[in-house]
């Protein structure tokens, strides 16, 4: 067989083999990535460690599509009803879900503390899915970051008084803010939620990074909130709800003064009744005195 004839046979065969190999490669790659978040959101890369670090991306995607995508979009890119969650970080997603702030009953309502809709594993699954879409943000704190054995609660009180009490009040009871918003109460929060709130800055709260509040200082704040605020001491015997000195002063003034006035009226009324019963209130007849003077 001549070289020209051999070339006529081999060249078409090589083209067919190359086409088949290319088709298998393309179809196989499409099959592997079909249905993944990256296919629906071109340009967004999945982080390989998300599933092993937090939970199941597949389960998290199912939960996200059922409860969150209506406002935040199928790829967490945001919409007119909700902001983008891309690169917000695991701590942000975990905080809003574990406190019950999300999902909202109404998209325009301010988030309020309520029992979370998902259990802990479901929350971690949603965190895994959202963080797999885009890296960034603050991670969920480790056990070492929440170790409060050496935390300085006195320093935590000073930092809380300076940075947190103006909105949450010194007793953590919460307070009203501008434009109808309010700072939520801090009773019943966990150490992880305090950490995540300080580092991520939910709603109107500003975030505090390690340069503003160091890890050691943050542990002091967490210890003060989870111990002193959660279990306040009442040296006076009656805490009056722990709503703060101004409100407690009004309670003491009106309740205390009112009780004193009621006691005074009761004593005065009882004294008058006793005088009437013993005749101490009868007037003497002036004729009796005159008859005695002429005798």
Steps between C-alpha positions, in 0.01 A plus 500: 500500500639834399552787739224700334249217539602444864451869571151489350403223743672623817406869486119444503545236771704740716239773452223266613697386807579861595134602461381209714755580773404866501129413519552262790702763687240775450201278581669352803590844638146622446360195678722553802411868533134478403273638771785655698478860624795595283304403187215731596739778602783525244813651647429375856740235620417236759745461785605138542514517882147631553327162522752340735532809720136583563245261350348363183484739206229290336273503805572866558406588144166321537422687822617831355284467190193417711537774765745768385516523121172693467671807644873436450488327161579140408872576501488734804572790265227713658186665365269792569376317810831394651872583479769287345652238730808438288827536693310596816670220690385203702465698825245735346280219367530303824407802716189595305372143487584396858333807653183445298537835323480319168289400318277804541125468519480817288792625288452860615480425873788553740649169616397396850629230731294183465563126514710397199319316223790261440692272732876530544595257224261660251649842579849366434380348172366838386825664611692243295296574188519880525871506580567260211376765257762759584775512763548787742358645819536382859507131582304331778716528815695201623482360852830670584360840401210446743711374793411743781710353781756781491263772377503827695138572587586843647660607173204352317266717707700813417498422128132410507417828678692696237397322180179305566302657786398816305271278288442183699495679843740413779281208609459359147125559495508656151368839397329689219708656222423745221259432210303238690795267554605363834802334656399148604534380861806295584336258741519138388773548238788256473874570502519412130223746412671783692825429317330494161302818569809696606706386204232524227286797614141391432237752392588852630784375719852581377746211468804497728809338356804373692660844477208666679434218748771240547415129545581524873277807541221329308515204736457743789190649337359155435558401863327813627198452272455127555566507876442841656210606279346154480529446878506850656571552869232686698666633816190707577280193508259604221634535145183668362551320172851634446383766257752764613539770765273760339202271458564344839511850653157578361368171632645574842364855499143427395458163669685600816339842534158361413536230766598762761199717410263207523643406839461860623137516387429166663650608834314833493165343415540235771587766760185698419283191535651417838435856625136480391452165672636627836308828490809707469345692220178624694478872591409614856172687560577865597201503749674246720780740565268790581292301749813403686612863527181625680488235765 
